[in-house]
Amino acid sequence: MGLLFFGGVMNLFWIAGIAVYVLIEKTVPAGHWVGYAVGIALIVWGVVVLSWIV
């Protein structure tokens, strides 16, 4: 819920995106790798955003 609130106070597109991510992670045989890839992508995105600020 915190992620949805940060993403735009329950914006339908954020909810749909997270639902698709969870669906892929749970149904794909190598779903744990999807989780790792998304985690790494979010870390890289965070570093890029922080580098723009500083």
N, CA, C and O atoms as CSV, one atom per row, in Angstrom:
chain,resi,resn,atom,element,x,y,z
A,1,MET,N,N,0.822,-1.192,0.000
A,1,MET,CA,C,0.000,0.000,0.000
A,1,MET,C,C,0.863,1.251,0.000
A,1,MET,O,O,0.511,2.260,-0.611
A,2,GLY,N,N,1.992,1.180,0.686
A,2,GLY,CA,C,2.891,2.336,0.707
A,2,GLY,C,C,3.431,2.635,-0.678
A,2,GLY,O,O,3.542,3.797,-1.068
A,3,LEU,N,N,3.771,1.583,-1.427
A,3,LEU,CA,C,4.266,1.767,-2.790
A,3,LEU,C,C,3.181,2.370,-3.675
A,3,LEU,O,O,3.466,3.239,-4.500
A,4,LEU,N,N,1.959,1.925,-3.512
A,4,LEU,CA,C,0.857,2.480,-4.301
A,4,LEU,C,C,0.600,3.933,-3.936
A,4,LEU,O,O,0.321,4.753,-4.810
A,5,PHE,N,N,0.693,4.258,-2.649
A,5,PHE,CA,C,0.487,5.645,-2.229
A,5,PHE,C,C,1.565,6.537,-2.815
A,5,PHE,O,O,1.271,7.628,-3.304
A,6,PHE,N,N,2.810,6.083,-2.771
A,6,PHE,CA,C,3.913,6.858,-3.330
A,6,PHE,C,C,3.765,6.995,-4.845
A,6,PHE,O,O,4.131,8.023,-5.415
A,7,GLY,N,N,3.230,5.967,-5.493
A,7,GLY,CA,C,3.085,5.964,-6.943
A,7,GLY,C,C,1.956,6.829,-7.470
A,7,GLY,O,O,1.788,6.929,-8.686
A,8,GLY,N,N,1.197,7.441,-6.624
A,8,GLY,CA,C,0.167,8.331,-7.129
A,8,GLY,C,C,-1.190,8.121,-6.504
A,8,GLY,O,O,-2.209,8.210,-7.190
A,9,VAL,N,N,-1.223,7.845,-5.224
A,9,VAL,CA,C,-2.464,7.697,-4.472
A,9,VAL,C,C,-3.414,6.740,-5.189
A,9,VAL,O,O,-4.488,7.128,-5.649
A,10,MET,N,N,-2.997,5.503,-5.269
A,10,MET,CA,C,-3.809,4.419,-5.817
A,10,MET,C,C,-4.124,4.604,-7.308
A,10,MET,O,O,-5.234,4.307,-7.750
A,11,ASN,N,N,-3.168,5.083,-8.061
A,11,ASN,CA,C,-3.324,5.244,-9.501
A,11,ASN,C,C,-3.553,3.870,-10.132
A,11,ASN,O,O,-2.837,2.919,-9.819
A,12,LEU,N,N,-4.532,3.763,-11.004
A,12,LEU,CA,C,-4.902,2.491,-11.614
A,12,LEU,C,C,-3.753,1.884,-12.412
A,12,LEU,O,O,-3.600,0.663,-12.429
A,13,PHE,N,N,-2.947,2.705,-13.069
A,13,PHE,CA,C,-1.834,2.187,-13.861
A,13,PHE,C,C,-0.759,1.558,-12.976
A,13,PHE,O,O,-0.179,0.538,-13.347
A,14,TRP,N,N,-0.485,2.148,-11.817
A,14,TRP,CA,C,0.475,1.555,-10.876
A,14,TRP,C,C,-0.050,0.219,-10.361
A,14,TRP,O,O,0.701,-0.753,-10.270
A,15,ILE,N,N,-1.327,0.171,-10.027
A,15,ILE,CA,C,-1.923,-1.068,-9.521
A,15,ILE,C,C,-1.844,-2.159,-10.589
A,15,ILE,O,O,-1.496,-3.299,-10.285
A,16,ALA,N,N,-2.164,-1.816,-11.830
A,16,ALA,CA,C,-2.103,-2.787,-12.924
A,16,ALA,C,C,-0.669,-3.242,-13.166
A,16,ALA,O,O,-0.425,-4.427,-13.392
A,17,GLY,N,N,0.276,-2.316,-13.121
A,17,GLY,CA,C,1.680,-2.671,-13.331
A,17,GLY,C,C,2.203,-3.615,-12.266
A,17,GLY,O,O,2.896,-4.584,-12.578
A,18,ILE,N,N,1.880,-3.342,-11.020
A,18,ILE,CA,C,2.323,-4.221,-9.936
A,18,ILE,C,C,1.638,-5.580,-10.040
A,18,ILE,O,O,2.257,-6.606,-9.758
A,19,ALA,N,N,0.373,-5.600,-10.440
A,19,ALA,CA,C,-0.342,-6.869,-10.601
A,19,ALA,C,C,0.283,-7.710,-11.710
A,19,ALA,O,O,0.422,-8.924,-11.560
A,20,VAL,N,N,0.659,-7.081,-12.817
A,20,VAL,CA,C,1.308,-7.809,-13.914
A,20,VAL,C,C,2.663,-8.347,-13.462
A,20,VAL,O,O,3.024,-9.480,-13.781
A,21,TYR,N,N,3.411,-7.532,-12.722
A,21,TYR,CA,C,4.711,-7.976,-12.205
A,21,TYR,C,C,4.552,-9.201,-11.305
A,21,TYR,O,O,5.290,-10.175,-11.449
A,22,VAL,N,N,3.597,-9.157,-10.383
A,22,VAL,CA,C,3.377,-10.282,-9.474
A,22,VAL,C,C,2.924,-11.508,-10.258
A,22,VAL,O,O,3.366,-12.620,-9.970
A,23,LEU,N,N,2.051,-11.323,-11.245
A,23,LEU,CA,C,1.591,-12.441,-12.068
A,23,LEU,C,C,2.758,-13.107,-12.788
A,23,LEU,O,O,2.870,-14.332,-12.794
A,24,ILE,N,N,3.625,-12.303,-13.394
A,24,ILE,CA,C,4.784,-12.854,-14.103
A,24,ILE,C,C,5.712,-13.564,-13.130
A,24,ILE,O,O,6.195,-14.660,-13.416
A,25,GLU,N,N,5.962,-12.946,-11.984
A,25,GLU,CA,C,6.878,-13.541,-11.011
A,25,GLU,C,C,6.349,-14.871,-10.477
A,25,GLU,O,O,7.131,-15.782,-10.203
A,26,LYS,N,N,5.039,-14.990,-10.328
A,26,LYS,CA,C,4.463,-16.210,-9.768
A,26,LYS,C,C,4.240,-17.305,-10.807
A,26,LYS,O,O,4.247,-18.484,-10.453
A,27,THR,N,N,4.040,-16.953,-12.080
A,27,THR,CA,C,3.691,-17.964,-13.075
A,27,THR,C,C,4.864,-18.429,-13.926
A,27,THR,O,O,4.855,-19.561,-14.408
A,28,VAL,N,N,5.863,-17.593,-14.122
A,28,VAL,CA,C,7.017,-17.981,-14.934
A,28,VAL,C,C,7.853,-18.974,-14.132
A,28,VAL,O,O,8.077,-18.765,-12.939
A,29,PRO,N,N,8.320,-20.057,-14.768
A,29,PRO,CA,C,9.101,-21.049,-14.022
A,29,PRO,C,C,10.329,-20.469,-13.302
A,29,PRO,O,O,10.651,-20.899,-12.194
A,30,ALA,N,N,10.997,-19.524,-13.903
A,30,ALA,CA,C,12.166,-18.898,-13.270
A,30,ALA,C,C,11.777,-17.528,-12.716
A,30,ALA,O,O,12.477,-16.540,-12.941
A,31,GLY,N,N,10.681,-17.475,-12.004
A,31,GLY,CA,C,10.151,-16.208,-11.514
A,31,GLY,C,C,11.057,-15.493,-10.539
A,31,GLY,O,O,11.047,-14.264,-10.466
A,32,HIS,N,N,11.854,-16.259,-9.774
A,32,HIS,CA,C,12.753,-15.600,-8.832
A,32,HIS,C,C,13.795,-14.753,-9.549
A,32,HIS,O,O,14.262,-13.751,-9.006
A,33,TRP,N,N,14.163,-15.147,-10.764
A,33,TRP,CA,C,15.112,-14.333,-11.541
A,33,TRP,C,C,14.464,-13.031,-11.993
A,33,TRP,O,O,15.142,-12.010,-12.114
A,34,VAL,N,N,13.170,-13.058,-12.240
A,34,VAL,CA,C,12.441,-11.831,-12.583
A,34,VAL,C,C,12.505,-10.865,-11.407
A,34,VAL,O,O,12.711,-9.665,-11.593
A,35,GLY,N,N,12.328,-11.384,-10.208
A,35,GLY,CA,C,12.418,-10.555,-9.012
A,35,GLY,C,C,13.794,-9.940,-8.845
A,35,GLY,O,O,13.916,-8.762,-8.509
A,36,TYR,N,N,14.840,-10.739,-9.080
A,36,TYR,CA,C,16.204,-10.216,-8.990
A,36,TYR,C,C,16.447,-9.133,-10.035
A,36,TYR,O,O,17.038,-8.097,-9.733
A,37,ALA,N,N,15.991,-9.373,-11.267
A,37,ALA,CA,C,16.208,-8.408,-12.347
A,37,ALA,C,C,15.487,-7.095,-12.060
A,37,ALA,O,O,16.048,-6.020,-12.272
A,38,VAL,N,N,14.261,-7.176,-11.585
A,38,VAL,CA,C,13.515,-5.958,-11.257
A,38,VAL,C,C,14.177,-5.240,-10.087
A,38,VAL,O,O,14.257,-4.012,-10.079
A,39,GLY,N,N,14.647,-5.987,-9.110
A,39,GLY,CA,C,15.342,-5.378,-7.978
A,39,GLY,C,C,16.592,-4.637,-8.402
A,39,GLY,O,O,16.834,-3.516,-7.955
A,40,ILE,N,N,17.390,-5.253,-9.261
A,40,ILE,CA,C,18.605,-4.605,-9.756
A,40,ILE,C,C,18.253,-3.373,-10.579
A,40,ILE,O,O,18.906,-2.336,-10.459
A,41,ALA,N,N,17.222,-3.483,-11.416
A,41,ALA,CA,C,16.806,-2.332,-12.228
A,41,ALA,C,C,16.355,-1.172,-11.346
A,41,ALA,O,O,16.657,-0.017,-11.647
A,42,LEU,N,N,15.638,-1.460,-10.264
A,42,LEU,CA,C,15.192,-0.397,-9.362
A,42,LEU,C,C,16.364,0.241,-8.622
A,42,LEU,O,O,16.365,1.450,-8.390
A,43,ILE,N,N,17.358,-0.560,-8.250
A,43,ILE,CA,C,18.547,-0.006,-7.600
A,43,ILE,C,C,19.294,0.906,-8.558
A,43,ILE,O,O,19.704,2.004,-8.181
A,44,VAL,N,N,19.475,0.458,-9.803
A,44,VAL,CA,C,20.159,1.280,-10.806
A,44,VAL,C,C,19.385,2.567,-11.049
A,44,VAL,O,O,19.981,3.641,-11.135
A,45,TRP,N,N,18.066,2.471,-11.160
A,45,TRP,CA,C,17.230,3.659,-11.360
A,45,TRP,C,C,17.396,4.627,-10.196
A,45,TRP,O,O,17.503,5.835,-10.408
A,46,GLY,N,N,17.419,4.113,-8.975
A,46,GLY,CA,C,17.608,4.962,-7.805
A,46,GLY,C,C,18.948,5.670,-7.810
A,46,GLY,O,O,19.033,6.847,-7.461
A,47,VAL,N,N,20.002,4.953,-8.208
A,47,VAL,CA,C,21.330,5.568,-8.283
A,47,VAL,C,C,21.353,6.659,-9.345
A,47,VAL,O,O,21.937,7.721,-9.130
A,48,VAL,N,N,20.726,6.411,-10.483
A,48,VAL,CA,C,20.682,7.416,-11.551
A,48,VAL,C,C,19.930,8.657,-11.082
A,48,VAL,O,O,20.382,9.780,-11.305
A,49,VAL,N,N,18.795,8.461,-10.441
A,49,VAL,CA,C,18.015,9.605,-9.950
A,49,VAL,C,C,18.817,10.391,-8.918
A,49,VAL,O,O,18.828,11.621,-8.948
A,50,LEU,N,N,19.483,9.695,-8.012
A,50,LEU,CA,C,20.301,10.381,-7.013
A,50,LEU,C,C,21.472,11.117,-7.648
A,50,LEU,O,O,21.864,12.182,-7.172
A,51,SER,N,N,22.036,10.563,-8.717
A,51,SER,CA,C,23.156,11.241,-9.376
A,51,SER,C,C,22.691,12.511,-10.086
A,51,SER,O,O,23.466,13.459,-10.216
A,52,TRP,N,N,21.440,12.546,-10.546
A,52,TRP,CA,C,20.909,13.768,-11.157
A,52,TRP,C,C,20.714,14.853,-10.109
A,52,TRP,O,O,20.921,16.036,-10.381
A,53,ILE,N,N,20.314,14.444,-8.908
A,53,ILE,CA,C,20.043,15.405,-7.838
A,53,ILE,C,C,21.331,16.019,-7.321
A,53,ILE,O,O,21.385,17.217,-7.042
A,54,VAL,N,N,22.363,15.206,-7.193
A,54,VAL,CA,C,23.629,15.676,-6.588
A,54,VAL,C,C,24.480,16.348,-7.591
A,54,VAL,O,O,25.576,16.805,-7.265
